[in-house]
Amino acid sequence: MVAWDIEAHLRLANQLNITKSYLSISSPGVHLVPKDNELARKLCRECNKEGADAKRRFPNRFGFWASLPIPDVNGSLDELTYAFDELQADGVAVMTNSHGYYLGHHDFEPVWAELDRRHAIAFVHPTTGCAREYTADGSVQSRKAMPLSQFPSPIFEFFFDTARAVINLFYSGTVTHYPNITYIIPHAGGCLPPLIERFLVSARAMKISVDSAIAPDSVKVKLKSNFYFGMAGTVWLDQLPNLLSFIDKKQALYGSDYPFTSAEHVKILAENMERFLPGVFTTVDEREMAYKKNAERLISCDKPEAARGATASNI
């Protein structure tokens, strides 16, 4: 596990002119041991208190996305109530899957319903893909899906799981049934952008049982109204131009991936962003949107329905 402390974070933010950061727990999330909900709830509460403390101490520099102990539904409902009502969380952070349970699983509907009621932001972070398998006695076991296990998951497995999770959210009907949730997808959508048209058409061609609202036009509308995308990593030459054929530039936001991306490499990526961003965001106003204004517009909105115009901040 990489080290993090608030002073080092602020030093890096000052060097890069990052005015505000939104903190969250990255992979593997807080539910570490299958079926051990007690441990997950305890760890989740500790993490959320830590994020809230950073926000309390430096309200102009930090916000936070609260963790949830998914797949523990009751624990997640209790925690999101506590996080929003007591800790003033700015949204929630969820992994693409937890022990093989992907976000569109029907068991999670009460969690999505409550987030929908609150017009919440859900920041979706990738983790290692996972498959659920039935054993001879009928029980379910989860197994990490890493066909090329010699390579760390963040090299490419994270991007595959991002696409898998978003497609699952659409296929399951979660996006349609809970229209007041704003989803933030990092890394320019991972492997999703070139697959958008394909997964929409394939579901019909193969007669897969999916949400009846799945259609190219309706999904593209949802991508523009409910989804926003971070630009952490190396996304400029291929991912981002492809993604922008489906979304608007007002839906893009800066992200650092710090501290899992080292401070040194965060600086390199920031330099690359300055170099390549003008090729995509061609005006000064557009670049200001990408760096700052999109995030400010969403986070500062008082009315939930106004939160459809932009998304998160310097993560």
DRENDO-1510 file (C-alpha; in Angstrom, 1 decimal, always signed):
<recs>
REC; n; res; u; v; w
REC; 1; MET; +0.0; +0.0; +0.0 .
REC; 2; VAL; +1.4; +3.4; -0.9 .
REC; 3; ALA; +1.9; +6.1; +1.7 .
REC; 4; TRP; -0.3; +9.2; +1.9 .
REC; 5; ASP; -0.3; +12.2; +4.2 .
REC; 6; ILE; -2.2; +15.4; +4.0 .
REC; 7; GLU; +0.9; +17.7; +4.1 .
REC; 8; ALA; +2.6; +15.9; +1.1 .
REC; 9; HIS; -0.7; +16.1; -0.8 .
REC; 10; LEU; -1.0; +19.8; -0.2 .
REC; 11; ARG; +2.6; +20.4; -1.3 .
REC; 12; LEU; +2.0; +18.6; -4.5 .
REC; 13; ALA; -1.3; +20.4; -5.1 .
REC; 14; ASN; +0.4; +23.8; -4.6 .
REC; 15; GLN; +3.2; +22.9; -7.0 .
REC; 16; LEU; +0.6; +22.0; -9.7 .
REC; 17; ASN; -1.8; +24.8; -8.9 .
REC; 18; ILE; -4.5; +22.4; -7.9 .
REC; 19; THR; -7.0; +24.4; -5.9 .
REC; 20; LYS; -9.1; +21.6; -4.5 .
REC; 21; SER; -8.9; +17.8; -4.4 .
REC; 22; TYR; -11.6; +15.2; -3.9 .
REC; 23; LEU; -10.3; +12.2; -1.9 .
REC; 24; SER; -11.5; +8.6; -2.2 .
REC; 25; ILE; -10.4; +5.1; -1.5 .
REC; 26; SER; -9.0; +3.3; -4.6 .
REC; 27; SER; -8.8; -0.4; -5.4 .
REC; 28; PRO; -9.5; -2.8; -3.8 .
REC; 29; GLY; -12.0; -0.7; -1.8 .
REC; 30; VAL; -13.0; -1.4; +1.7 .
REC; 31; HIS; -14.7; -4.8; +1.5 .
REC; 32; LEU; -11.5; -6.9; +1.5 .
REC; 33; VAL; -12.6; -10.3; +2.7 .
REC; 34; PRO; -15.6; -12.1; +1.1 .
REC; 35; LYS; -18.6; -12.2; +3.5 .
REC; 36; ASP; -16.7; -10.4; +6.3 .
REC; 37; ASN; -19.2; -7.5; +6.5 .
REC; 38; GLU; -18.1; -6.5; +10.0 .
REC; 39; LEU; -14.5; -5.8; +9.0 .
REC; 40; ALA; -15.7; -4.0; +5.9 .
REC; 41; ARG; -18.1; -1.7; +7.9 .
REC; 42; LYS; -15.3; -0.9; +10.4 .
REC; 43; LEU; -12.7; -0.1; +7.7 .
REC; 44; CYS; -15.3; +1.9; +5.7 .
REC; 45; ARG; -16.2; +4.1; +8.7 .
REC; 46; GLU; -12.6; +4.8; +9.5 .
REC; 47; CYS; -11.8; +5.8; +5.9 .
REC; 48; ASN; -14.8; +8.1; +5.7 .
REC; 49; LYS; -14.0; +9.8; +9.0 .
REC; 50; GLU; -10.5; +10.4; +7.7 .
REC; 51; GLY; -11.8; +12.0; +4.5 .
REC; 52; ALA; -14.3; +14.1; +6.5 .
REC; 53; ASP; -11.5; +15.2; +8.8 .
REC; 54; ALA; -9.4; +16.4; +5.8 .
REC; 55; LYS; -12.5; +18.3; +4.5 .
REC; 56; ARG; -13.1; +19.8; +8.0 .
REC; 57; ARG; -9.5; +20.9; +8.5 .
REC; 58; PHE; -9.1; +22.3; +4.9 .
REC; 59; PRO; -12.6; +23.0; +3.6 .
REC; 60; ASN; -11.2; +25.0; +0.7 .
REC; 61; ARG; -8.7; +22.3; -0.4 .
REC; 62; PHE; -10.5; +19.0; +0.1 .
REC; 63; GLY; -13.8; +17.3; -0.5 .
REC; 64; PHE; -14.3; +13.5; -0.4 .
REC; 65; TRP; -16.3; +10.7; -1.9 .
REC; 66; ALA; -17.5; +8.3; +0.8 .
REC; 67; SER; -16.7; +4.6; +0.6 .
REC; 68; LEU; -19.5; +2.0; +0.8 .
REC; 69; PRO; -19.0; -1.6; +2.1 .
REC; 70; ILE; -20.5; -3.1; -1.1 .
REC; 71; PRO; -21.7; -5.9; -1.5 .
REC; 72; ASP; -23.0; -5.5; +2.0 .
REC; 73; VAL; -26.3; -3.7; +1.1 .
REC; 74; ASN; -27.6; -3.0; +4.6 .
REC; 75; GLY; -24.1; -1.7; +5.7 .
REC; 76; SER; -23.9; +0.4; +2.6 .
REC; 77; LEU; -27.3; +2.0; +3.3 .
REC; 78; ASP; -26.3; +2.8; +6.9 .
REC; 79; GLU; -23.0; +4.2; +5.8 .
REC; 80; LEU; -24.2; +6.4; +3.0 .
REC; 81; THR; -26.8; +7.9; +5.4 .
REC; 82; TYR; -24.1; +8.6; +8.0 .
REC; 83; ALA; -21.6; +9.9; +5.4 .
REC; 84; PHE; -24.1; +12.3; +3.8 .
REC; 85; ASP; -25.9; +13.4; +6.9 .
REC; 86; GLU; -23.2; +13.5; +9.5 .
REC; 87; LEU; -19.9; +13.8; +7.5 .
REC; 88; GLN; -21.2; +16.0; +4.7 .
REC; 89; ALA; -19.7; +13.7; +2.0 .
REC; 90; ASP; -19.7; +15.1; -1.5 .
REC; 91; GLY; -20.7; +11.8; -3.1 .
REC; 92; VAL; -19.7; +8.1; -2.9 .
REC; 93; ALA; -16.9; +6.1; -4.4 .
REC; 94; VAL; -17.6; +2.5; -5.5 .
REC; 95; MET; -15.4; -0.1; -7.2 .
REC; 96; THR; -16.3; -1.5; -10.6 .
REC; 97; ASN; -16.9; -4.8; -8.8 .
REC; 98; SER; -16.7; -6.3; -5.3 .
REC; 99; HIS; -15.9; -10.0; -5.1 .
REC; 100; GLY; -17.4; -10.4; -8.6 .
REC; 101; TYR; -20.6; -8.6; -7.9 .
REC; 102; TYR; -20.8; -5.8; -10.5 .
REC; 103; LEU; -22.6; -2.5; -9.9 .
REC; 104; GLY; -25.7; -3.5; -11.8 .
REC; 105; HIS; -26.4; -6.5; -9.7 .
REC; 106; HIS; -30.1; -6.6; -8.6 .
REC; 107; ASP; -29.2; -6.9; -4.9 .
REC; 108; PHE; -27.8; -3.3; -5.1 .
REC; 109; GLU; -31.0; -1.7; -6.1 .
REC; 110; PRO; -31.8; -0.3; -2.6 .
REC; 111; VAL; -28.4; +1.4; -2.6 .
REC; 112; TRP; -29.0; +3.0; -6.0 .
REC; 113; ALA; -32.5; +4.0; -5.0 .
REC; 114; GLU; -31.2; +5.9; -2.0 .
REC; 115; LEU; -28.4; +7.5; -4.1 .
REC; 116; ASP; -31.0; +8.5; -6.7 .
REC; 117; ARG; -33.2; +10.0; -4.0 .
REC; 118; ARG; -30.3; +12.2; -2.9 .
REC; 119; HIS; -29.3; +13.1; -6.5 .
REC; 120; ALA; -25.9; +11.8; -5.6 .
REC; 121; ILE; -22.6; +11.6; -7.4 .
REC; 122; ALA; -21.1; +8.1; -7.7 .
REC; 123; PHE; -17.4; +8.0; -8.5 .
REC; 124; VAL; -16.7; +4.6; -10.1 .
REC; 125; HIS; -13.1; +3.4; -9.7 .
REC; 126; PRO; -11.7; +0.3; -11.4 .
REC; 127; THR; -10.4; -2.7; -9.6 .
REC; 128; THR; -9.3; -6.2; -10.7 .
REC; 129; GLY; -11.9; -8.1; -12.6 .
REC; 130; CYS; -13.5; -10.9; -10.6 .
REC; 131; ALA; -15.6; -14.0; -11.6 .
REC; 132; ARG; -18.2; -15.7; -9.4 .
REC; 133; GLU; -18.2; -19.5; -9.6 .
REC; 134; TYR; -20.7; -22.0; -8.2 .
REC; 135; THR; -19.1; -24.9; -6.3 .
REC; 136; ALA; -20.4; -28.5; -6.1 .
REC; 137; ASP; -22.3; -27.8; -2.9 .
REC; 138; GLY; -24.1; -24.8; -4.5 .
REC; 139; SER; -22.1; -22.1; -2.8 .
REC; 140; VAL; -20.6; -19.1; -4.6 .
REC; 141; GLN; -16.9; -18.4; -4.6 .
REC; 142; SER; -15.1; -15.4; -6.2 .
REC; 143; ARG; -11.9; -15.6; -8.2 .
REC; 144; LYS; -9.8; -12.8; -9.5 .
REC; 145; ALA; -9.9; -12.8; -13.3 .
REC; 146; MET; -6.3; -12.0; -14.4 .
REC; 147; PRO; -5.4; -14.1; -17.5 .
REC; 148; LEU; -2.0; -12.3; -17.7 .
REC; 149; SER; -1.2; -12.2; -14.0 .
REC; 150; GLN; +2.4; -11.3; -14.6 .
REC; 151; PHE; +1.2; -7.8; -15.4 .
REC; 152; PRO; -0.2; -5.5; -12.7 .
REC; 153; SER; -3.9; -4.9; -13.0 .
REC; 154; PRO; -3.6; -1.1; -13.5 .
REC; 155; ILE; -1.7; -1.6; -16.8 .
REC; 156; PHE; -4.8; -2.8; -18.7 .
REC; 157; GLU; -7.2; -5.0; -16.5 .
REC; 158; PHE; -8.5; -1.9; -14.8 .
REC; 159; PHE; -9.6; -0.4; -18.1 .
REC; 160; PHE; -11.3; -3.6; -19.1 .
REC; 161; ASP; -13.2; -3.7; -15.9 .
REC; 162; THR; -14.2; -0.1; -16.3 .
REC; 163; ALA; -15.9; -0.9; -19.6 .
REC; 164; ARG; -17.4; -4.0; -18.1 .
REC; 165; ALA; -18.9; -2.1; -15.2 .
REC; 166; VAL; -20.4; +0.7; -17.3 .
REC; 167; ILE; -21.9; -1.7; -19.8 .
REC; 168; ASN; -23.4; -3.7; -16.9 .
REC; 169; LEU; -24.9; -0.5; -15.5 .
REC; 170; PHE; -26.7; +0.0; -18.8 .
REC; 171; TYR; -27.7; -3.6; -19.5 .
REC; 172; SER; -29.1; -4.0; -16.0 .
REC; 173; GLY; -31.3; -0.9; -16.3 .
REC; 174; THR; -29.6; +0.8; -13.4 .
REC; 175; VAL; -28.9; +4.0; -15.4 .
REC; 176; THR; -32.5; +4.1; -16.7 .
REC; 177; HIS; -34.2; +3.3; -13.4 .
REC; 178; TYR; -32.2; +5.8; -11.3 .
REC; 179; PRO; -31.9; +8.9; -13.5 .
REC; 180; ASN; -30.8; +11.3; -10.8 .
REC; 181; ILE; -27.4; +9.8; -10.2 .
REC; 182; THR; -24.3; +11.4; -11.8 .
REC; 183; TYR; -21.6; +8.8; -12.6 .
REC; 184; ILE; -18.0; +9.8; -12.8 .
REC; 185; ILE; -15.8; +7.4; -14.8 .
REC; 186; PRO; -12.0; +7.8; -14.6 .
REC; 187; HIS; -9.3; +7.3; -17.1 .
REC; 188; ALA; -11.4; +8.6; -20.0 .
REC; 189; GLY; -13.7; +5.6; -19.7 .
REC; 190; GLY; -11.0; +3.0; -19.9 .
REC; 191; CYS; -11.8; +0.6; -22.8 .
REC; 192; LEU; -15.4; +1.8; -23.1 .
REC; 193; PRO; -15.3; +4.5; -25.8 .
REC; 194; PRO; -14.6; +2.3; -28.9 .
REC; 195; LEU; -17.1; -0.3; -27.6 .
REC; 196; ILE; -20.1; +1.9; -27.1 .
REC; 197; GLU; -21.8; +1.4; -30.4 .
REC; 198; ARG; -20.9; -2.3; -30.4 .
REC; 199; PHE; -22.4; -3.2; -27.0 .
REC; 200; LEU; -25.6; -1.4; -27.9 .
REC; 201; VAL; -26.1; -3.2; -31.2 .
REC; 202; SER; -24.8; -6.6; -30.0 .
REC; 203; ALA; -27.3; -6.8; -27.3 .
REC; 204; ARG; -30.2; -6.8; -29.8 .
REC; 205; ALA; -28.4; -8.9; -32.4 .
REC; 206; MET; -27.7; -11.7; -29.9 .
REC; 207; LYS; -31.1; -11.3; -28.2 .
REC; 208; ILE; -29.6; -10.8; -24.8 .
REC; 209; SER; -32.0; -10.0; -21.9 .
REC; 210; VAL; -31.2; -6.4; -21.2 .
REC; 211; ASP; -33.0; -3.2; -20.2 .
REC; 212; SER; -35.6; -2.5; -22.8 .
REC; 213; ALA; -34.5; +1.1; -22.9 .
REC; 214; ILE; -31.1; +0.1; -24.4 .
REC; 215; ALA; -30.9; +1.7; -27.8 .
REC; 216; PRO; -28.1; +3.7; -29.4 .
REC; 217; ASP; -29.8; +7.1; -29.3 .
REC; 218; SER; -31.1; +6.7; -25.7 .
REC; 219; VAL; -27.8; +5.5; -24.3 .
REC; 220; LYS; -25.9; +8.4; -26.0 .
REC; 221; VAL; -28.4; +10.8; -24.4 .
REC; 222; LYS; -27.6; +9.2; -21.0 .
REC; 223; LEU; -23.9; +9.4; -21.6 .
REC; 224; LYS; -24.3; +13.2; -22.1 .
REC; 225; SER; -26.7; +13.8; -19.2 .
REC; 226; ASN; -25.5; +11.4; -16.5 .
REC; 227; PHE; -21.9; +10.5; -17.1 .
REC; 228; TYR; -18.7; +12.4; -16.7 .
REC; 229; PHE; -15.1; +11.4; -17.3 .
REC; 230; GLY; -11.8; +11.9; -15.7 .
REC; 231; MET; -8.6; +12.4; -17.7 .
REC; 232; ALA; -6.0; +10.9; -15.4 .
REC; 233; GLY; -3.3; +9.0; -17.2 .
REC; 234; THR; -2.2; +9.1; -20.8 .
REC; 235; VAL; -5.5; +9.7; -22.7 .
REC; 236; TRP; -4.7; +12.5; -25.1 .
REC; 237; LEU; -3.9; +10.9; -28.5 .
REC; 238; ASP; -6.5; +8.1; -28.7 .
REC; 239; GLN; -8.9; +7.6; -25.8 .
REC; 240; LEU; -10.0; +11.2; -25.4 .
REC; 241; PRO; -10.7; +12.1; -29.0 .
REC; 242; ASN; -12.7; +8.9; -29.3 .
REC; 243; LEU; -14.6; +9.6; -26.1 .
REC; 244; LEU; -15.5; +13.1; -27.2 .
REC; 245; SER; -17.4; +11.7; -30.2 .
REC; 246; PHE; -20.0; +10.6; -27.6 .
REC; 247; ILE; -19.8; +13.3; -24.9 .
REC; 248; ASP; -19.4; +17.0; -24.6 .
REC; 249; LYS; -16.2; +18.8; -23.5 .
REC; 250; LYS; -18.1; +20.1; -20.4 .
REC; 251; GLN; -18.1; +16.5; -19.1 .
REC; 252; ALA; -14.3; +16.2; -18.9 .
REC; 253; LEU; -12.3; +16.8; -15.7 .
REC; 254; TYR; -8.8; +16.8; -14.5 .
REC; 255; GLY; -7.6; +13.8; -12.4 .
REC; 256; SER; -4.2; +12.9; -10.9 .
REC; 257; ASP; -4.6; +9.4; -9.5 .
REC; 258; TYR; -2.3; +10.5; -6.7 .
REC; 259; PRO; -0.8; +8.8; -4.6 .
REC; 260; PHE; -1.0; +5.5; -6.5 .
REC; 261; THR; +0.5; +7.6; -9.3 .
REC; 262; SER; +3.7; +8.9; -7.6 .
REC; 263; ALA; +4.2; +12.7; -7.2 .
REC; 264; GLU; +7.0; +12.6; -9.7 .
REC; 265; HIS; +4.8; +11.0; -12.4 .
REC; 266; VAL; +1.8; +13.2; -11.5 .
REC; 267; LYS; +4.0; +16.1; -12.5 .
REC; 268; ILE; +5.0; +14.4; -15.7 .
REC; 269; LEU; +1.4; +13.8; -16.6 .
REC; 270; ALA; +0.5; +17.4; -15.8 .
REC; 271; GLU; +3.2; +18.5; -18.2 .
REC; 272; ASN; +1.8; +16.2; -20.8 .
REC; 273; MET; -1.6; +17.5; -20.3 .
REC; 274; GLU; -0.4; +21.1; -20.9 .
REC; 275; ARG; +1.3; +19.9; -24.0 .
REC; 276; PHE; -1.5; +17.9; -25.6 .
REC; 277; LEU; -4.7; +19.5; -24.2 .
REC; 278; PRO; -4.7; +22.4; -26.7 .
REC; 279; GLY; -4.9; +19.8; -29.5 .
REC; 280; VAL; -8.3; +18.7; -28.2 .
REC; 281; PHE; -9.6; +21.7; -26.1 .
REC; 282; THR; -8.6; +24.3; -28.6 .
REC; 283; THR; -9.7; +27.5; -26.8 .
REC; 284; VAL; -8.6; +29.0; -23.5 .
REC; 285; ASP; -12.2; +28.7; -22.2 .
REC; 286; GLU; -12.3; +25.0; -23.1 .
REC; 287; ARG; -9.1; +24.4; -21.3 .
REC; 288; GLU; -10.4; +26.2; -18.2 .
REC; 289; MET; -13.4; +24.0; -18.3 .
REC; 290; ALA; -11.2; +20.8; -18.4 .
REC; 291; TYR; -9.0; +22.0; -15.6 .
REC; 292; LYS; -11.5; +23.6; -13.3 .
REC; 293; LYS; -14.8; +25.1; -14.4 .
REC; 294; ASN; -16.5; +21.8; -15.1 .
REC; 295; ALA; -15.8; +20.6; -11.6 .
REC; 296; GLU; -16.8; +23.9; -9.9 .
REC; 297; ARG; -20.1; +24.0; -11.7 .
REC; 298; LEU; -21.1; +20.5; -10.5 .
REC; 299; ILE; -19.8; +20.6; -7.0 .
REC; 300; SER; -21.2; +24.1; -6.2 .
REC; 301; CYS; -24.7; +23.4; -7.6 .
REC; 302; ASP; -27.4; +23.9; -5.0 .
REC; 303; LYS; -30.2; +22.4; -7.1 .
REC; 304; PRO; -29.7; +18.7; -7.9 .
REC; 305; GLU; -31.2; +19.1; -11.4 .
REC; 306; ALA; -28.5; +21.7; -12.2 .
REC; 307; ALA; -25.8; +19.1; -11.7 .
REC; 308; ARG; -26.1; +17.8; -15.2 .
REC; 309; GLY; -23.8; +20.4; -16.6 .
REC; 310; ALA; -20.4; +19.3; -15.3 .
REC; 311; THR; -18.6; +16.9; -13.0 .
REC; 312; ALA; -16.0; +16.3; -10.4 .
REC; 313; SER; -12.8; +18.0; -9.4 .
REC; 314; ASN; -9.1; +17.5; -9.1 .
REC; 315; ILE; -9.1; +13.9; -7.8 .
</recs>
